[in-house]
C-alpha cells in the first residue's frame, strides 16, 4: 500500500493541528523517519503557541467603550486628525446604526412593517445610504426634472417641496427602491452641512395618517400620509428641529395635491 | 440589519488582537478596529452570502491597516516598536513572560507584511486556510507557501535574537 507523500502544506496543517486523524498519522510516520523535519516542526509548534500566548492578553482585555458598537450612535470620534473619508465612514455607520436600531424597534413594537411606520423606516434607510453620501447624494438636482421623473415612476403627481425660506437648500433627489415599490427621495442641506431627507411614495395601507414621530437612534423624523401619498421627513437633527420642516412640507404637498 | 450586533460583537476581541499585532500601538490599533467596524456596519448589506463574515471583517481590517500604513508612509511617520512596547502589551505577565512576548512580537514585526498577515490570521486568529485566502485575496496555495515561509523566517529571527539578545528592531 502506498500512501500519499507528505507535502509542505500537510506539515503546516500539522503545526496548526488541522489534519484529520489519518493524515495526522501519515505526517507523524513521516516525521518519525525524518529527524530534521521533526525538529523543525516541533520548533514551529512551539512558535505557534508562543505567538498565541504573547497576543492572548489583548483579546482578554475589556473592549474599550469606543469600540462598543452599541455606543456608536451616541458618541463621536475624538477630534484627532483623521482624513475626511473616515469621518464620512463614521457618519455612514452612525446612520446605519440608527436605521438598525429602527429595525429593532420595529421588530419589537410590531405593526411597523406596513403603513407609515414602514414609510419612516424606508426614509431612514435611504437617508443612511444617500443623504450621508458627500459626493453623490442625489441623481438629479434640477427640481423640474426631478419632479417629472419621480411623478412618472410613482404614478402620482408630486412637486419638490421648497425649504429655502427656512435655510435648507435642495440638493436634489432620486428614485429609490422600497419594499412597496419606487419612491422619491429628496435631499436638502442646511447650516453646517446638516442634511434632511424626504421620502415620498404612494400608500396602500395608511392612505391618510396623522403626522407621527419616529426615532431610529441616530436619526429621527416625522411621517404622515395624505390622500394616498405618504411623506417621511428624516434627519440627524433633533425631532423638535425637524418638526417645523415637516409641517412646512406637508403644507406645500397639500397645496400641491389640491391644485393637482 | 438587526442581526449586526450579535455577529459583530463576539469578533471584536479577535479583531483588536490582530490589529495590535499588526501595528503594535494600542491607540492606533483600536483606531483601525473602529474604522473597520464602522465600514462593516456601513457595508453590512454588501456582504456576499456564502462568504464567511469573519473573513469579511478581517479583510476590511486588513485593508484598513494597509491604507493606514500607506498614509503613514506618505506622512513620513514612523512607528518605532519601542513606542509601543511593552506597555501596550497590557499583560499582567511576569517579567520573564513579557520579555519573551516582546521578543517574539518584535520578530513578527520584522516579517514582510504579506507573511505577517497570514501567520497571524492562521496561527493566532484561527481562520481556516480558505478564510485566510479570502481575506488576503490570494489562492489557498499562496497562503500555504506564505505561511511556511513566515514560520521558517520567524524561527530564524528568533534564533538570531537568542544569539544577540540586544537586538531591537525599528520598522
Interface residues (C-beta under 8 A of the other chain):
Chain A: X8 X9 X11 X12 X13 X15 X16 X18 X40 X43 X44 X47 X48 X50 X51 X52 X53 X54 X55 X56 X57 X58 X59 X60 X61 X63 X64 X66 X67 X69 X70 X72 X77 X80 X83 X86 X89 X90 X92 X93 X96 X97 X99 X100 X103 X104 X107
Chain B: X1 X2 X4 X5 X8 X9 X12 X13 X14 X16 X17 X20 X21 X30 X31 X33 X34 X35 X37 X38 X39 X41 X42 X44 X71 X89 X90 X91 X92 X93 X100 X101 X104 X105 X108 X119 X120 X122 X123 X124 X128 X129 X141 X144 X145 X147 X148 X151 X152 X154 X155 X158
